[in-house]
Amino acid sequence: MPGLAPASVDVAIEVAVMPPRDRILSVAYDLFSRRGVRDVGVNELIELSGVAKATFYHYFPSKNSLVLAFLEQRNQVWTLDAIVGQAKLRGTTPTEQLLAIFDVLDLWFVRDDFEACSFINILLEMGPAHPLGQASIDYLAKIRGHVQALAEQAGLQRTNEFSRSWHILMKGSIVSASEGDTLAAKRAQQMASWLIEHHRS
């Protein structure tokens, strides 16, 4: 879930031995997840990744192309591995796995490196009409898709409506945690259990 931290000695050494493309993306993952898009410049990315400018542009012709690669990686690391993957390990039934999403978020919210949701952050930063905003919308839709699939497996009714309501609870808890409410996931989980019961009939 959390971003990489190239400031640490161990990760700095790891980054240094990576292939150039992976090195650039590793640095970008940390910076974009913590600071957003506009605050991070290409020169900073080049300097911290230790590559030549020509090498950077060979792999990423534009900053936008790098952000798109970051969003794809974020989807794998944050959505698939951390949220969906861990929730499925924590629950034996689709209903338990749905509720376990908030257990995973709860652990994330108390971490020192909690950096909120990059899809939400970039959507708000760039706007829905921007290609990066649209890409963020697409990845947020993928999250709803995972929720809807679990809802269908749980035999719930009106699963599209359910997944949208569920996603509001997820996004709302992330925003609340960003405000400092470390119990936001537990509060959302209680409402989520009510939502499940509402969609059983």
VOGU-3710 file (C-alpha; in Angstrom, 3 decimals, decimal comma):
1> mpglapasvd> 0,000/0,000/0,000  2,517/2,629/0,966  4,818/4,171/-1,584  8,488/3,317/-1,872  10,891/5,470/0,101  14,124/6,127/-1,804  15,349/8,340/1,040  16,138/5,266/3,139  19,579/3,673/2,753  18,301/0,176/1,936
11> vaievavmpp> 15,874/1,350/-0,729  18,424/3,802/-2,135  20,815/0,893/-2,685  18,022/-1,212/-4,184  17,039/1,603/-6,559  20,666/2,077/-7,618  20,937/-1,499/-8,934  17,603/-1,488/-10,759  17,349/-1,254/-14,557  16,884/2,408/-15,600
21> rdrilsvayd> 13,146/2,157/-16,338  12,432/0,472/-13,015  14,604/3,022/-11,225  12,660/5,939/-12,718  9,327/4,323/-11,904  10,398/3,499/-8,350  11,322/7,126/-7,657  8,162/8,358/-9,405  5,996/6,000/-7,331  7,277/7,516/-4,115
31> lfsrrgvrdv> 7,044/11,138/-5,254  3,674/10,970/-7,039  2,006/9,005/-4,240  3,173/11,494/-1,597  3,097/14,816/-3,461  0,843/14,466/-6,477  1,723/15,289/-10,070  2,201/19,011/-10,472  4,596/19,400/-7,545  7,058/16,881/-9,023
41> gvnelielsg> 9,251/18,049/-11,892  11,057/16,007/-14,524  14,460/17,339/-13,430  13,849/16,099/-9,888  12,800/12,689/-11,194  15,928/12,477/-13,349  18,223/13,540/-10,509  16,789/11,148/-7,915  16,667/8,197/-10,300  20,282/8,807/-11,363
51> vakatfyhyf> 19,686/8,546/-15,102  20,572/10,799/-18,003  17,865/13,017/-19,473  18,057/11,086/-22,748  17,538/7,826/-20,855  14,516/9,232/-19,067  12,842/10,352/-22,296  13,742/7,078/-23,999  11,516/5,216/-21,551  8,989/7,968/-20,875
61> psknslvlaf> 8,520/10,434/-23,769  6,536/12,755/-21,493  5,788/13,256/-17,818  2,198/12,185/-18,498  3,401/8,832/-19,821  5,308/8,312/-16,583  2,248/9,220/-14,503  0,178/6,706/-16,490  2,791/4,028/-15,756  2,673/5,028/-12,081
71> leqrnqvwtl> -1,130/4,702/-12,016  -0,874/1,238/-13,552  1,666/0,212/-10,923  -0,460/1,789/-8,196  -3,403/-0,307/-9,355  -1,308/-3,461/-9,009  0,343/-2,585/-5,687  -2,528/-0,790/-3,973  -5,755/-2,172/-5,454  -4,915/-5,747/-6,439
81> daivgqaklr> -2,166/-6,745/-4,008  -2,982/-4,703/-0,902  -6,739/-4,099/-0,885  -8,299/-6,940/-2,889  -5,566/-9,490/-2,265  -5,320/-8,978/1,486  -9,100/-8,797/1,926  -9,482/-12,175/0,193  -6,862/-13,682/2,491  -8,683/-12,357/5,562
91> gttpteqlla> -12,164/-13,642/4,698  -13,456/-17,110/3,857  -16,740/-15,925/2,320  -17,455/-13,075/-0,128  -19,260/-11,157/2,642  -16,298/-11,539/5,001  -13,956/-10,461/2,215  -16,024/-7,348/1,570  -15,905/-6,337/5,230  -12,207/-7,217/5,419
101> ifdvldlwfv> -11,503/-4,397/2,949  -11,987/-2,028/5,868  -9,693/-4,113/8,091  -6,984/-3,628/5,486  -7,695/0,086/5,307  -7,639/0,283/9,103  -4,080/-1,060/9,207  -3,047/1,328/6,452  -4,515/4,427/8,081  -2,290/4,181/11,175
111> rddfeacsfi> 0,952/3,818/9,233  3,390/6,719/9,272  3,645/6,500/5,475  -0,122/6,660/4,839  -0,459/8,795/1,696  -4,170/8,494/0,807  -5,495/7,340/-2,573  -3,491/8,466/-5,586  -6,437/7,919/-7,921  -8,555/10,368/-5,921
121> nillemgpah> -5,663/12,788/-5,468  -4,755/12,930/-9,155  -8,396/13,148/-10,239  -8,916/16,168/-7,986  -5,567/17,676/-8,938  -5,886/17,317/-12,718  -9,664/17,298/-13,196  -11,900/14,734/-14,937  -11,312/16,177/-18,424  -7,517/15,712/-18,257
131> plgqasidyl> -6,133/12,382/-19,561  -4,616/11,664/-16,145  -7,899/12,499/-14,441  -9,721/10,192/-16,823  -7,198/7,421/-16,179  -7,785/7,863/-12,448  -11,539/7,578/-13,005  -10,951/4,338/-14,906  -8,876/2,865/-12,076  -11,476/3,902/-9,504
141> akirghvqal> -14,053/2,073/-11,635  -11,868/-1,036/-11,457  -12,075/-0,909/-7,666  -15,873/-0,802/-7,895  -15,692/-3,734/-10,272  -13,886/-5,848/-7,678  -16,460/-4,866/-5,058  -19,339/-5,652/-7,402  -17,886/-9,081/-8,200  -17,716/-9,923/-4,483
151> aeqaglqrtn> -21,268/-8,626/-4,010  -22,499/-10,895/-6,805  -20,686/-13,864/-5,254  -22,344/-12,996/-1,921  -25,772/-13,112/-3,580  -26,557/-9,464/-2,920  -29,171/-7,555/-4,900  -28,632/-4,465/-7,103  -24,889/-4,998/-7,115  -24,020/-1,983/-9,276
161> efsrswhilm> -25,818/0,320/-6,848  -24,201/-1,559/-3,958  -20,678/-1,169/-5,349  -21,139/2,574/-5,838  -22,418/3,021/-2,279  -19,628/0,815/-0,949  -17,049/2,850/-2,827  -18,385/6,025/-1,222  -17,641/4,448/2,158  -14,134/3,493/1,049
171> kgsivsaseg> -13,328/6,912/-0,393  -14,935/8,712/2,513  -12,908/6,754/5,041  -9,690/7,558/3,159  -10,480/11,274/3,189  -11,412/11,123/6,886  -8,156/9,310/7,677  -6,307/12,068/5,828  -7,974/14,511/8,238  -6,529/12,515/11,131
181> dtlaakraqq> -9,412/10,170/11,980  -7,542/6,913/12,549  -10,820/5,121/13,323  -12,365/6,048/9,976  -12,152/2,513/8,571  -13,906/1,029/11,615  -16,685/3,620/11,372  -17,080/2,881/7,650  -17,070/-0,867/8,301  -20,079/-0,536/10,598
191> maswliehhr> -22,006/1,333/7,897  -20,817/-1,246/5,365  -22,413/-4,054/7,363  -25,704/-2,165/7,284  -25,326/-1,696/3,532  -24,845/-5,433/3,034  -28,037/-6,187/4,936  -29,906/-3,556/2,906  -28,885/-5,333/-0,316  -29,763/-8,824/0,840
201> s> -33,411/-8,266/-0,048
//
